[in-house]
């Protein structure tokens, strides 16, 4: 009996460290399709990249995700869970989800690896309210002009003007299609 009592805490610890459940792509917080020529047998992964406010850069490929090849097409379906609160954005952040070929098998996007993105930005706000214009740290590139956002995740479509529901609060996003 003593041996069993010593093994039980170790078994519980190993179970807690186990792999995340892999779900169908459309059951994640964010889902869509990846299109384009990625070569032979690409290792497609997803990463949340962008800039947090104040002044932090994010390249996070460690969110729960699933990428599934669509048979007979140069396309993949994907799903990704958004973090409840991005680690580096203490106040707010402007991000995109990218698909990339993880050529070095690091699990993170490495500069130079082929990637795909779209014109939709995800804005996270800890408090909601007025968000000043956000520039990419170290440059004059404006990621988004001053706008109003809700607390939590918001979706901004750069193909449409700011205002009138752009950005809008979201809990799930479908049709977040990525192309290269």
Phi, psi and omega in degrees: 000321180298319180299319179297319181293332176282327181282331183300311178299323179295319179295320178295321178296316179295322178295322180292332181268004184295172181293151176289152176292135175265125184248165172299145185309321185282003178259000177275169179300323184229132181214160179177203182232144175254129179239158173125173179270114181247009181080194183272130175049058179288151173261084183280132176225171179239147177218146173265114182236149178159203184231131175267159181244124009267126165056040175237145179257137182242135173218085189243108178257017187257017176280151176302133185203163176210131176237124185235127179294135173271114185303136176077007180226161172270060183211154178224141170269146180218160172217147180213135174271132177280143178294146178297329175207115179304139187298320187264348182265101182280334181244308182200167177199153178239123190224163166228152169263129177244152168258141180214154174274111183283071187301322181268004177055036182273341184086355177233150176293128177248131180312129181105341177287139179300139181217165177227147177211185177222195182257019179253129180250144174258127180246127176252134176228126180291327186242336187080165180114208182283128176250122178291166176306137181250124176255149175294130182307131178084006179217174176263005181291119179274119178283322177203140176288172178303137183203176176251134180229158174273164175294139181096212184271139178229151179245127179242125178261109183293348178280350180240155178292154175297149177100174178049053178085011178227099013277164179228148179292144180219151169244328172227149179228123174246158180074025178275070188281141183239137181226150172235000000 
